Amino acid sequence: MNLTAQAPLPFDHPVYVTRPVLPPLADYTRSLEQIWQSGFLTNGGSQHQDLELALRAYLQAPYLSLFNNGTLALLVACQALQVKGEVVTTPFTFAATPHVLAWNKATPVFADIDLETLCIDPASVEQNLSRHTSAILGVHVYGMPCDVNAIAAMARQHQLRVIYDGAHAFGTQLEERPIIHHGDATMLSFHATKLFHSAEGGALCMTDPDLKKQVDLLKNFGIKNEEEVLLPGINGKMNELQAALGRLVLQHVDAEKQRRQVVRDIYTERLRELLGLRLLSMPVNATDSHQYLIVRVNASQAGCSRDELHQRLKKFNIITRKYFYPLCSDYDCYKHLPSADPRRLPNAHRVASEVLSLPLHGALAKDDVHRICDAIAFSLSHP
Ligand SMILES: Cc1ncc(COP(=O)(O)O)c(C=O)c1O
């Protein structure tokens, strides 16, 4: 039983789970002046070229293509790699993951997740393979790496494509190697809620130069040159205003990571004292992408459920997120699928009822984090 007598004061403004890194406005104004002078607003101008080069270097990406958002990047990856039939994926993710499969006329087949990493469980992937399977779409959820070696071995054995939704995995390393080196392609999201962002945006990281060519063709309507259109492509291009913002935000990413580490350390220290709460932490061989701070609530030990905690914290103006709940397999558009049967996804169901995303960003003062922890401790025992 967790008992805390004193109720902390509510915040006088809502505290959200994240807050975008914003460069000094004067810096962005200077970039805008350059854009105005160039007269180029999109179609791979100098800001776009700059950002692509800078990100390739920062992420150690052999090949990288920028997109106007991560969802389109994933959609194009599926097209370029010709996924069809069935694709084994996780239900514990954001809606975009299975949706890109549906938009590619492939059927998502939901496999269960591992209880520690919360990523797709290779044993369950194996059980869900069929002669119709063309690919595995894993998600490095919260930046936690999937079991990339087991997935690669299975893909080799069954001749499957491997695509990773790495929306949360900007800069993640596994055994000192960038996670984006694994699989045929990895998508990164640069949405404003992500550590590195361009307001909206995304990228595909690849190791095969031919795939990069195909992806670039597909993201530009399939246009090869003035007179030839080769494929039914789409408009996935990142524009110059997004790229310029991304170029500046990149300069602040390392400092933001350090600030977020300070916040994480306080949560780790404080929440350790509370029975029934467990902070999700990276395995020792992986680096933290500093995008999410996830706590798992064991209702029978904590004295209150995840949903109750989420609700009670609102009284303190702390707006947490049940990220990811509901599972994609419970969406109206997928719940009819045989693989969406809850009896086949026990771990995913358990985890989706336990996880709560807490505020994590560099603008949180140490006192704010202590106040959030006080509110959590109080809420566990006070309806
Ligand atoms: C796991 C996951 N996949 C895909 C996306 C979609 O990315 P975007 O918003 O850049 O389209 C998100 C966005 O938050 C996500 O969390």
Ligand as a Chemical Component Dictionary entry (heavy atoms), coordinates in Angstrom:
data_LIG
# 
_chem_comp.id                   LIG 
_chem_comp.type                 NON-POLYMER 
_chem_comp.pdbx_formal_charge   0 
_chem_comp.three_letter_code    LIG 
# 
loop_
_chem_comp_atom.comp_id 
_chem_comp_atom.atom_id 
_chem_comp_atom.alt_atom_id 
_chem_comp_atom.type_symbol 
_chem_comp_atom.charge 
_chem_comp_atom.model_Cartn_x 
_chem_comp_atom.model_Cartn_y 
_chem_comp_atom.model_Cartn_z 
_chem_comp_atom.pdbx_ordinal 
LIG C1 C1 C 0 4.932 3.971  -33.806 1  
LIG C2 C2 C 0 4.549 5.071  -34.759 2  
LIG N1 N1 N 0 4.464 4.797  -36.061 3  
LIG C3 C3 C 0 4.126 5.738  -36.961 4  
LIG C4 C4 C 0 3.869 7.028  -36.579 5  
LIG C5 C5 C 0 3.470 8.046  -37.607 6  
LIG O1 O1 O 0 4.448 9.028  -37.813 7  
LIG P1 P1 P 0 4.036 10.449 -38.414 8  
LIG O2 O2 O 0 3.200 11.145 -37.397 9  
LIG O3 O3 O 0 5.357 11.130 -38.646 10 
LIG O4 O4 O 0 3.307 10.208 -39.682 11 
LIG C6 C6 C 0 3.932 7.366  -35.230 12 
LIG C7 C7 C 0 3.645 8.764  -34.824 13 
LIG O5 O5 O 0 3.670 9.155  -33.710 14 
LIG C8 C8 C 0 4.269 6.367  -34.280 15 
LIG O6 O6 O 0 4.312 6.623  -32.967 16 
# 
loop_
_chem_comp_bond.comp_id 
_chem_comp_bond.atom_id_1 
_chem_comp_bond.atom_id_2 
_chem_comp_bond.value_order 
_chem_comp_bond.pdbx_ordinal 
LIG C1 C2 SING 1  
LIG C2 N1 SING 2  
LIG C2 C8 DOUB 3  
LIG N1 C3 DOUB 4  
LIG C3 C4 SING 5  
LIG C4 C5 SING 6  
LIG C4 C6 DOUB 7  
LIG C5 O1 SING 8  
LIG O1 P1 SING 9  
LIG P1 O2 DOUB 10 
LIG P1 O3 SING 11 
LIG P1 O4 SING 12 
LIG C6 C7 SING 13 
LIG C6 C8 SING 14 
LIG C7 O5 DOUB 15 
LIG C8 O6 SING 16 
# 
